[in-house]
Amino acid sequence: MDYDRLFVIADRARGRGRLAADDVDFIRDEVPAALVDYPRFRPPKKINHPSGFSVSDAPVHTFVKSALLLAGTKALGRRCGGHPFYEHVEENLAMGVMRSNFHGGAPRGTYCCSQCTLATLPVLEAGAVRYFDCAPLAKAVRGLIDRREWRFKTAPNPKMLKWALEGPAP
């Protein structure tokens, strides 16, 4: 699985332009085939994100899920065109966010930690999770970041924060 390509496509998906036909093919056909055992797959232990920061251990999984939803929505249309693989990714991400709130006591819209929350913020802002009213959740997460509350009492990686709040680096 070409995770580097996935992250580049996901970052492009956050923009207004169209994806290239081979990128759409990659998202529609190659990714689901490569991750056929999702969510039981082994992402890399560390990723070097194209926006200049690295992520390791558990947050890698959340960054992959978020990239899948961002790229899938752009490549296949609203709700990823009903593609079963991407619907499964959406359900899995939504359950993680809900589990963090209901079982972990995390604020609504957040994930388990600041890194995972920053990974999911662009997904919320894209409205890519049908189970949530995404806009208010994204606003609430931005409020936590601005007020330096919850896991954001300690400043996160500045490049990751910039990527989550402003979009990919040019």
C-alpha positions in Angstrom: 0.0 0.0 0.0 1.4 3.4 -1.0 0.6 5.5 2.1 2.7 8.4 0.8 0.5 8.6 -2.3 -2.6 8.3 -0.1 -1.6 11.3 2.0 -0.7 13.4 -1.0 -4.1 12.7 -2.6 -5.9 13.4 0.6 -4.1 16.7 1.0 -5.1 17.6 -2.6 -8.6 16.5 -1.8 -8.8 19.3 0.7 -8.5 21.8 -2.1 -11.0 22.9 -4.7 -9.3 21.3 -7.7 -10.1 18.0 -9.2 -8.1 14.8 -8.7 -6.3 13.2 -11.7 -8.0 10.1 -13.2 -5.2 7.8 -12.0 -5.6 9.2 -8.4 -9.3 8.4 -8.6 -8.5 4.9 -9.8 -6.0 4.5 -7.0 -8.6 5.6 -4.4 -11.5 3.6 -5.9 -9.7 0.4 -6.8 -6.2 0.0 -5.4 -6.7 1.2 -1.8 -9.7 -1.1 -1.0 -7.8 -4.0 -2.6 -4.7 -3.3 -0.6 -6.6 -2.8 2.7 -9.1 -5.7 2.2 -8.7 -6.6 5.9 -9.7 -3.1 7.1 -9.8 -2.3 10.0 -7.4 -5.2 10.8 -4.5 -3.9 8.7 -1.0 -2.9 9.7 -0.3 0.7 8.9 3.4 1.7 9.0 4.7 2.4 12.5 5.6 5.9 11.4 4.6 8.2 8.5 6.3 11.3 7.3 3.4 13.5 6.3 3.8 15.6 3.1 3.1 18.7 5.2 6.4 18.3 7.1 5.6 16.5 10.3 5.8 12.8 11.3 3.4 10.7 13.1 4.1 7.4 14.9 2.4 4.6 16.7 -1.4 4.6 17.3 -2.1 8.1 15.6 -0.9 6.7 12.3 -4.1 4.6 12.1 -6.3 7.7 12.7 -4.4 9.7 10.1 -4.9 6.8 7.6 -8.6 6.7 8.3 -8.9 10.5 7.9 -6.9 10.5 4.7 -9.1 7.7 3.3 -12.3 9.6 4.0 -10.9 12.9 2.6 -9.6 11.2 -0.5 -12.6 9.0 -0.9 -15.1 11.8 -0.7 -13.2 13.9 -3.3 -12.7 10.9 -5.7 -16.0 9.2 -5.4 -18.4 12.0 -4.4 -20.5 12.7 -1.3 -20.4 9.8 1.1 -17.8 8.2 -1.1 -20.4 7.2 -3.6 -21.7 4.4 -1.3 -18.5 2.4 -1.7 -18.7 -0.4 0.9 -15.0 0.0 1.9 -15.3 3.7 2.6 -18.6 3.3 4.4 -16.8 0.9 6.7 -13.9 3.4 7.2 -16.5 6.1 8.0 -18.3 3.9 10.5 -15.0 3.0 12.2 -13.9 6.6 12.5 -17.3 7.7 13.8 -17.2 4.9 16.4 -13.8 6.0 17.6 -14.9 9.6 18.1 -18.1 8.5 19.9 -16.2 6.0 22.0 -13.8 8.8 23.1 -16.7 10.9 24.2 -19.0 8.3 25.8 -16.5 5.9 27.3 -13.4 8.1 27.7 -15.1 11.4 28.7 -13.4 13.3 25.9 -15.2 16.5 24.7 -17.6 16.0 21.8 -15.9 15.8 18.4 -12.5 14.9 19.8 -10.6 11.7 19.5 -8.4 10.1 22.1 -5.5 12.5 21.9 -4.5 15.8 20.3 -2.8 14.1 17.3 -5.8 12.0 16.5 -8.2 14.9 17.1 -6.1 17.0 14.6 -6.2 14.2 12.1 -10.0 14.1 12.3 -10.7 17.9 12.3 -10.4 18.1 8.4 -12.8 15.2 8.1 -15.3 17.0 10.3 -14.8 20.2 8.4 -15.4 18.4 5.1 -18.7 17.0 6.5 -17.5 13.5 5.6 -19.1 11.7 8.5 -22.8 11.3 8.0 -23.5 10.2 11.6 -22.5 13.6 13.0 -23.6 17.2 12.6 -20.0 17.9 11.6 -19.9 21.7 11.5 -20.7 22.3 15.2 -18.2 19.5 16.2 -15.5 21.1 14.1 -16.2 24.5 15.6 -16.1 23.0 19.1 -12.7 21.3 18.4 -11.3 24.6 17.1 -12.6 26.2 20.3 -10.7 23.7 22.5 -7.6 24.4 20.5 -8.0 28.2 20.7 -8.7 28.1 24.5 -5.9 25.5 25.0 -8.2 23.1 26.8 -8.3 19.4 27.2 -5.3 17.7 25.4 -4.4 21.1 23.9 -3.2 22.5 27.2 0.2 21.6 25.8 0.8 22.9 22.3 0.8 20.2 19.7 3.4 19.9 16.9 3.2 23.3 15.1 3.3 21.9 11.6 0.6 19.4 12.4 -1.6 22.1 14.0 -1.1 24.4 11.0 -2.0 21.5 8.6 -5.2 20.7 10.6 -6.3 24.3 10.9 -5.2 25.8 7.6 -4.7 22.9 5.2 -1.7 21.3 3.6 1.5 23.1 3.1 2.0 24.5 -0.4 
